[in-house]
Amino acid sequence: MKQVVLGAGLAFAVGLVLIAGEAHLERGVPTWVLAVPLAFTCAGVLVRQRAPLACLGLGVVGIVIDGFVGPSLGTVLVFTDNLYAAALYGPARFSRVLLGVTGVLAVVAGAVAGFLAEDWRVLAVMGVQAGLVLITPVTTAVVLREQRDRAAAERARAEQVAHLAELDRQAAVAAERTRMARELHDMIANHFSAIAIQSTAALSRKDLDRETVRKVMESVRENSVKGMAEMRTMIGLLRQEGDEGENEATRPRLADAETLLERVRRAGMTVEMRVEGEARELPAAVDLAGYRILQEALTNALKHGDSPVSVAVVHEGERVCLSVENALGERGRRAELPGAGAGLIGMRERVSLVGGFFDAGEVWDGERGDGGVGRWRVLAVLPTAVDVTRSGISGEGEGGGGAGSRHGEGGAGRGAWFGVGDGGAARGAWSG
């Protein structure tokens, strides 16, 4: 505010000096009268930013009065600032209108002066002078305003880009944290579940001989060492530079499933595995997903299920089908090793990432609670072709025999089935 007042006062003082120096036309009026229009235009300078339209109004009043008593050079110069401020700080539409109005006034002023003087040279001189006084400040303000608006738009765009980049970064961090959590869970849960079950058995059985206890402790130690080794491998992969994922030397493969089964057998469970179809090299993502799903399904069977455990790996033309079934465990055993549900979520995420199909749940042969046999089953269908989508994996097929479940005979019933055959993998449900 002080700068505005100082500027207006300086403009008024310079105008008075020009008037005193006779920089005006003589109209037979006292010299002090020329200070009145100058005061109006300088008053407009005081409100040039807060009220640009009022600034222009005061300037117009001053220049009109000055036209009758002068005109004086100081008033004309200050009036150019009034025009400039109105075009720069006023509404955008008004600045465009003001540019057109000043252009018309400049042409009219030159034409009138030339007509009255009856000399075309006067027309040219007055036209140029009117253009300098009226058009130049408005044009300068319009150009500056456009530059200012463009700079503001670029700043807003840059802020939006930075915001989007930050959102992308946060999404990438969240995705990587989810991937790391999934990998750590799948690697460690298997080993520590076996350790927990074996140590619990050793502590709860008082009749075990030294040799049996020694075998249990050897298995516990082996699982501990392997768990630590896999943890070190994971830490090394996280620290290394380059693309994500495990390299060929350390990446687990579905073909290594026998080592997972051996761990479960050492924990005291009966496991059977069958492989159908011709085993072949799988895409890295599918190979890792299949291994981790099988690992987590066996871990869940070890923690919450019972023997026997049946594992099936079926290789087909453009997919590989995994099935893990185990007898339902007793409620007391489930309470000893509670789960947070992260395993099922992780398996479902892995299947979703490769565009496959996943299902897990209880199935019963016969009526539940009435002599029926219950099992927990995990099903995963993983595509091995790049162009296979999820919609092409789940659905009806013309498959061969599959395992089924059913509630009751004859009346209302519900059930589910899954088959793998020449026509592909299929899953369905019935009622009634």
Secondary structure, 3 states (H helix, E strand, C coil): CHHHHHHHHHHHHHHHHHHHCCCECCCCCCHHHHHHHHHHHHHHHHCCCCCHHHHHHHHHHHHHHHHHHCCEHHHHHHHHHHHHHHHHHCCHHHHHHHHHHHHHHHHHHHHHHHHHHCCHHHHHHHHHHHHHHHHHHHHHHHHHHHHHHHHHHHHHHHHHHHHHHHHHHHHHHHHHHHHHHHHHHHHHHHHHHHHHHHHHHHHHCCCCCHHHHHHHHHHHHHHHHHHHHHHHHHHHHHHCCCCCCCCCCCCCCHHHHHHHHHHHHHCCCCEEEEEECCCCCCCHHHHHHHHHHHHHHHHHHHHHEEEEEEEEEEECCCEEEEEEEEEECCHHHHHHCCCCCHHHHHHHHHHHHCCCEEEEEEEEECCCCCCCEEEEEEEEEEECCCCCCHHHCCCCCCCCCEEEEECCCCCCCEEEEEEEECCEEEEEEEEC
